[in-house]
Amino acid sequence: MNNSSIPLSPFSCTYSSHVPEILFKLNCSIAVTTYQAGKLVFLSAKDEESIIQLPRTFDKPMGIAVDSVKDKLALACKEEVMVFANSKDLAEYYPTAPQKYDALYMPRVTYHTGPLDIHDLYFGEGNQLYAVNTLFSCVMKVDDDYNFTPYWKPNFIDKLVSEDRCHLNGMAMLNGKPKYATAFNTGNSFQSWRENVTTTGVIIDIETNELIVEGLGMPHSPRIYNGELYCLLSATGELIKVNVTEKSYEVVLKIPGFVRGMDLHKDYLFVGLSKLRKNSSTFAKLNFADSANEAGIVIVHLPTASIAGKITYQTSLDEIYDIHILADKKRPNILNTLSQDYKKGLMTPEATFWAKPE
């Protein structure tokens, strides 16, 4: 039989030979959000030669936050922020697959934020959740008092209104507080960023309101690694390192395609790659729109600025928003609230319990 006639299964992907070995030796898994497919996907090394995936359904998942100290994960969805707690014990005795997983994230808290178009999400000092509220052009605190509590807005935004004025999207944390933010422009009117989206991006110092760098092509995913500020330029397919003092930047690596979402683990930087929508008026303006036809993950060895591996999706996943590395988790699982499984697992400070089948 001709294998080309066999339809590919959902979330089919190919990967370079080094990818499973890298994940296996790093003892970690990759968490990826795709709002386009409505999934949070965990990718793990099955062994040093193959990887395995676990996709879970959520409503337009975007930013991922990981608290490694309390072993929690938070997920920004279309109208809510969900917080999950890991239980190794529940994972070990998971009824449908005992001793298969080394982590199991259980839903614990849901904040009903409403449709704020939340992008980046982080745990900060005191377990406070901070999020980029793109619709209202501000950084917010996630709490149980309001739909959102404003924390900061750029000084060029004169008031908080639901107009996505500058497409504020990314946030870098420093010492448990938001430090830098990315936006597509400095406009102060309804979706003003759309007019010249490929040339007007900025990085802003949240503490001083200074514009650190201007004229960027759709900046996303600002991150502080080893004391240095990095960022992805989606419109040019570039990983950049920013000199905050001199207000300049250098291109670390050119990655052909639409780059968005990244996380560093040890020496390896995991970068999301999205396939551009052909019918998008925004994406159509990019000069590499026709060639940006792959979605997946590029693994960069940061000390040498070289590509160490790549995962390419063939089905289901076209657009990635966020990527986070789950350290010391070789095979994690997560339960959503769409099925009944999550109700059967109980956690207390001293013990865990799985309800018996009825």
C-alpha positions as CSV (number, residue, x, y, z in Angstrom):
1,M,0.0,0.0,0.0
2,N,1.2,3.5,-0.8
3,N,1.8,5.2,2.6
4,S,0.9,8.6,1.1
5,S,-2.7,7.5,0.9
6,I,-2.9,6.9,4.6
7,P,-4.3,10.0,6.3
8,L,-2.2,11.5,9.1
9,S,-3.4,11.3,12.6
10,P,-4.2,14.5,14.6
11,F,-1.0,16.4,15.8
12,S,1.3,14.4,13.6
13,C,4.7,15.8,13.5
14,T,8.2,15.1,12.4
15,Y,11.4,15.9,14.3
16,S,15.1,15.9,13.8
17,S,17.0,13.0,15.3
18,H,18.5,15.0,18.2
19,V,15.2,16.2,19.6
20,P,14.3,13.1,21.7
21,E,17.9,12.9,23.0
22,I,17.9,16.6,24.0
23,L,14.6,16.3,25.9
24,F,15.6,13.0,27.5
25,K,18.9,14.2,28.8
26,L,17.5,17.5,29.9
27,N,14.8,15.6,31.9
28,C,12.1,17.9,30.8
29,S,8.9,18.3,28.8
30,I,7.6,21.1,26.6
31,A,4.3,22.8,27.2
32,V,2.8,24.5,24.1
33,T,-0.4,26.5,23.6
34,T,-2.2,26.7,20.3
35,Y,-5.3,28.9,20.4
36,Q,-6.0,28.1,16.8
37,A,-6.5,24.4,17.7
38,G,-7.8,25.0,21.2
39,K,-5.1,22.8,22.8
40,L,-2.4,22.8,25.5
41,V,0.1,20.2,24.3
42,F,2.7,18.4,26.4
43,L,5.7,17.0,24.4
44,S,8.0,14.5,26.1
45,A,10.8,12.1,25.2
46,K,9.5,8.5,25.2
47,D,13.1,7.5,25.0
48,E,16.2,8.9,23.3
49,E,14.8,8.1,19.9
50,S,11.2,9.2,19.9
51,I,8.8,11.7,21.4
52,I,5.2,11.4,22.6
53,Q,2.5,14.0,22.9
54,L,-0.5,14.7,25.2
55,P,-2.9,17.3,23.8
56,R,-5.7,18.7,26.1
57,T,-8.6,20.8,25.0
58,F,-9.0,24.3,26.4
59,D,-10.9,27.4,25.2
60,K,-8.4,29.5,23.2
61,P,-5.4,28.8,25.4
62,M,-2.7,31.5,25.3
63,G,-0.2,32.4,28.0
64,I,1.3,29.7,30.3
65,A,2.7,30.5,33.7
66,V,4.8,28.0,35.8
67,D,5.6,28.2,39.5
68,S,8.4,25.7,40.0
69,V,8.5,26.3,43.8
70,K,4.9,25.5,44.5
71,D,4.7,23.2,41.4
72,K,1.8,25.0,39.8
73,L,0.8,25.8,36.3
74,A,-1.6,28.6,35.2
75,L,-3.2,28.9,31.8
76,A,-4.9,32.0,30.2
77,C,-8.0,31.0,28.2
78,K,-10.6,32.9,26.3
79,E,-12.6,34.1,29.3
80,E,-10.7,32.7,32.3
81,V,-7.4,32.0,33.9
82,M,-7.1,28.5,35.3
83,V,-4.6,27.4,38.0
84,F,-3.4,23.7,38.3
85,A,-1.5,22.0,41.1
86,N,0.8,19.0,40.4
87,S,0.5,15.8,42.4
88,K,3.1,13.1,41.8
89,D,1.0,10.7,44.0
90,L,-2.1,11.2,41.9
91,A,0.0,10.7,38.8
92,E,1.4,7.4,40.1
93,Y,-2.0,6.0,40.8
94,Y,-3.9,7.6,37.9
95,P,-6.7,5.0,37.4
96,T,-6.6,4.8,33.6
97,A,-2.8,4.6,33.4
98,P,-1.0,3.9,36.7
99,Q,2.7,4.5,36.9
100,K,2.7,6.0,33.4
101,Y,3.1,9.7,34.4
102,D,5.5,11.5,36.8
103,A,3.3,14.6,37.1
104,L,-0.4,15.3,37.0
105,Y,-1.7,18.9,37.0
106,M,-5.1,19.0,38.6
107,P,-7.4,22.1,38.2
108,R,-7.6,24.0,41.5
109,V,-8.8,27.6,40.8
110,T,-10.6,29.3,38.0
111,Y,-10.6,33.1,37.7
112,H,-13.5,34.3,35.6
113,T,-11.9,37.3,33.9
114,G,-14.2,37.7,30.9
115,P,-12.8,38.0,27.3
116,L,-9.8,40.2,27.9
117,D,-7.6,38.7,25.2
118,I,-4.9,37.8,27.8
119,H,-1.5,37.1,26.2
120,D,1.6,36.6,28.5
121,L,1.0,35.2,32.0
122,Y,3.4,34.9,34.9
123,F,3.5,34.0,38.6
124,G,5.2,36.8,40.5
125,E,6.3,37.5,44.0
126,G,3.9,36.2,46.6
127,N,2.3,33.8,44.1
128,Q,0.6,36.8,42.5
129,L,-0.4,36.2,38.9
130,Y,0.3,39.0,36.4
131,A,-1.0,39.0,32.9
132,V,-0.9,41.2,29.7
133,N,-4.5,42.4,29.2
134,T,-4.2,43.1,25.4
135,L,-7.8,44.3,25.0
136,F,-7.4,47.0,27.6
137,S,-3.7,47.8,26.8
138,C,-2.4,47.2,30.3
139,V,-0.6,44.7,32.6
140,M,-3.1,43.4,35.2
141,K,-3.2,41.5,38.4
142,V,-5.3,38.3,38.4
143,D,-7.4,38.2,41.6
144,D,-10.8,37.2,43.0
145,D,-12.0,40.8,43.6
146,Y,-12.6,42.0,40.0
147,N,-12.4,40.8,36.4
148,F,-9.0,42.4,36.4
149,T,-7.0,44.8,38.6
150,P,-4.9,47.2,36.5
151,Y,-1.2,47.2,37.5
152,W,0.4,49.3,34.7
153,K,-0.4,50.9,31.4
154,P,2.0,52.6,28.9
155,N,2.0,56.4,29.4
156,F,0.9,56.9,25.8
157,I,-2.4,55.1,26.6
158,D,-4.6,57.8,28.1
159,K,-7.4,55.6,29.5
160,L,-8.3,51.9,29.9
161,V,-10.8,51.0,27.2
162,S,-11.5,47.8,25.4
163,E,-9.9,48.8,22.1
164,D,-6.6,46.9,21.8
165,R,-5.0,50.2,21.0
166,C,-1.3,49.2,20.8
167,H,-1.5,45.4,20.9
168,L,0.4,45.1,24.2
169,N,1.3,41.4,24.2
170,G,4.5,40.4,25.9
171,M,6.0,40.7,29.4
172,A,9.3,40.0,31.0
173,M,9.6,39.5,34.7
174,L,12.5,40.6,37.0
175,N,12.6,39.8,40.7
176,G,9.0,38.7,40.8
177,K,7.6,41.9,39.2
178,P,6.8,42.8,35.5
179,K,9.8,44.7,34.1
180,Y,9.6,45.0,30.3
181,A,6.6,44.9,27.9
182,T,6.3,44.6,24.1
183,A,3.7,46.3,22.0
184,F,3.1,46.7,18.2
185,N,3.1,50.5,18.4
186,T,2.5,53.5,20.6
187,G,-0.9,54.3,19.3
188,N,-3.8,55.6,21.5
189,S,-6.8,54.8,19.3
190,F,-8.8,51.7,18.4
191,Q,-6.4,49.0,17.0
192,S,-4.1,51.7,15.7
193,W,-1.3,49.1,15.5
194,R,-2.7,47.5,12.4
195,E,-1.7,50.3,10.0
196,N,2.1,49.7,10.0
197,V,2.3,46.5,11.9
198,T,5.7,45.4,10.6
199,T,7.7,48.5,11.5
200,T,6.3,50.2,14.7
201,G,6.9,47.7,17.5
202,V,8.4,48.8,20.8
203,I,9.9,47.4,24.0
204,I,8.9,49.4,27.1
205,D,10.5,49.6,30.6
206,I,7.5,49.1,32.9
207,E,9.2,50.8,35.9
208,T,10.3,54.0,34.1
209,N,7.9,54.0,31.1
210,E,10.9,54.5,28.8
211,L,10.9,53.2,25.3
212,I,13.9,50.9,25.2
213,V,13.8,50.0,21.5
214,E,11.5,51.3,18.7
215,G,10.9,50.3,15.1
216,L,10.6,46.6,15.7
217,G,8.7,44.1,13.6
218,M,5.9,42.6,15.7
219,P,7.9,42.0,18.9
220,H,6.7,39.0,21.1
221,S,7.9,37.0,24.1
222,P,10.4,39.3,25.9
223,R,12.3,37.2,28.4
224,I,15.2,37.8,30.8
225,Y,17.8,35.0,30.6
226,N,21.1,35.1,32.5
227,G,20.6,38.8,33.1
228,E,20.1,39.6,29.4
229,L,16.9,40.7,27.7
230,Y,15.9,38.7,24.7
231,C,12.9,39.1,22.4
232,L,11.4,37.5,19.2
233,L,10.6,39.7,16.2
234,S,7.8,37.8,14.5
235,A,7.7,39.9,11.4
236,T,11.4,39.3,10.6
237,G,11.9,35.8,12.1
238,E,14.7,37.0,14.4
239,L,15.8,36.2,17.9
240,I,17.4,39.4,19.3
241,K,19.3,40.4,22.5
242,V,18.6,43.9,23.7
243,N,21.2,46.3,25.1
244,V,19.0,48.1,27.6
245,T,21.6,50.7,28.5
246,E,22.4,51.7,24.9
247,K,18.8,51.1,23.8
248,S,19.9,48.9,20.9
249,Y,19.8,45.3,19.9
250,E,21.7,42.6,18.1
251,V,20.3,39.7,16.1
252,V,21.3,36.5,17.8
253,L,19.8,34.2,15.2
254,K,17.6,34.3,12.1
255,I,14.9,31.7,12.2
256,P,12.9,31.6,9.0
257,G,9.2,31.9,9.7
258,F,6.9,33.6,12.2
259,V,8.5,33.2,15.6
260,R,6.5,33.6,18.9
261,G,6.7,31.9,22.3
262,M,10.0,30.8,23.9
263,D,11.5,29.4,27.0
264,L,15.1,28.6,28.1
265,H,16.2,25.5,30.0
266,K,19.8,25.2,30.8
267,D,21.6,26.0,27.5
268,Y,18.7,25.3,25.2
269,L,16.1,27.9,24.0
270,F,12.8,26.5,22.7
271,V,11.2,28.8,20.2
272,G,7.7,28.5,18.7
273,L,7.2,28.6,14.9
274,S,3.7,29.4,13.4
275,K,2.3,28.9,10.0
276,L,0.9,32.2,8.7
277,R,-2.8,32.5,7.8
278,K,-3.1,33.3,4.1
279,N,-6.4,35.1,4.6
280,S,-5.1,37.4,7.4
281,S,-4.9,41.0,6.5
282,T,-2.2,41.4,9.1
283,F,0.0,38.4,8.2
284,A,-0.3,39.2,4.5
285,K,1.8,42.3,5.1
286,L,4.8,40.2,6.0
287,N,7.4,40.0,3.3
288,F,8.0,36.3,4.0
289,A,4.3,35.4,4.2
290,D,4.5,32.9,1.4
291,S,7.4,31.0,2.8
292,A,6.2,30.9,6.4
293,N,4.5,27.7,5.9
294,E,5.7,25.6,8.9
295,A,4.5,25.3,12.5
296,G,6.5,23.7,15.2
297,I,9.4,24.2,17.7
298,V,13.0,25.2,17.0
299,I,15.5,24.2,19.6
300,V,18.4,26.7,19.8
301,H,21.7,26.0,21.6
302,L,22.0,29.5,23.0
303,P,25.8,29.6,23.8
304,T,26.6,28.9,20.2
305,A,23.5,30.5,18.6
306,S,22.9,27.4,16.6
307,I,19.9,25.3,15.8
308,A,20.1,22.0,17.6
309,G,16.8,20.5,16.6
310,K,13.4,21.1,15.2
311,I,9.8,19.7,15.5
312,T,7.5,20.3,12.6
313,Y,3.8,19.7,12.7
314,Q,2.0,18.1,9.7
315,T,-1.5,18.3,11.0
316,S,-3.8,20.1,13.5
317,L,-1.4,22.7,14.8
318,D,-0.7,25.8,12.7
319,E,-0.2,28.5,15.2
320,I,1.7,28.6,18.5
321,Y,1.4,31.3,21.1
322,D,3.4,30.3,24.2
323,I,6.0,27.7,25.2
324,H,7.2,26.8,28.7
325,I,9.5,24.1,29.8
326,L,8.4,21.7,32.6
327,A,11.7,21.0,34.3
328,D,12.3,17.6,35.9
329,K,9.1,16.1,34.3
330,K,9.7,13.4,31.8
331,R,6.0,12.5,31.3
332,P,3.5,15.0,32.7
333,N,-0.3,14.9,32.4
334,I,-2.9,17.6,32.9
335,L,-6.7,17.3,33.4
336,N,-9.2,19.8,32.1
337,T,-12.7,20.3,33.5
338,L,-14.4,19.1,30.3
339,S,-14.3,15.4,31.4
340,Q,-15.2,14.0,34.8
341,D,-11.8,12.6,35.6
342,Y,-10.6,15.6,37.5
343,K,-13.4,15.2,40.1
344,K,-12.2,11.8,41.1
345,G,-8.8,12.9,42.2
346,L,-8.6,14.5,45.7
347,M,-5.6,16.2,47.2
348,T,-5.0,17.2,50.9
349,P,-1.8,18.4,52.5
350,E,-1.1,14.9,53.8
351,A,-2.6,12.5,51.3
352,T,-4.2,11.9,47.9
353,F,-7.2,9.8,47.0
354,W,-8.7,8.5,43.8
355,A,-12.5,7.8,44.0
356,K,-13.5,4.2,43.3
357,P,-15.3,3.5,40.1
358,E,-19.1,3.5,40.5
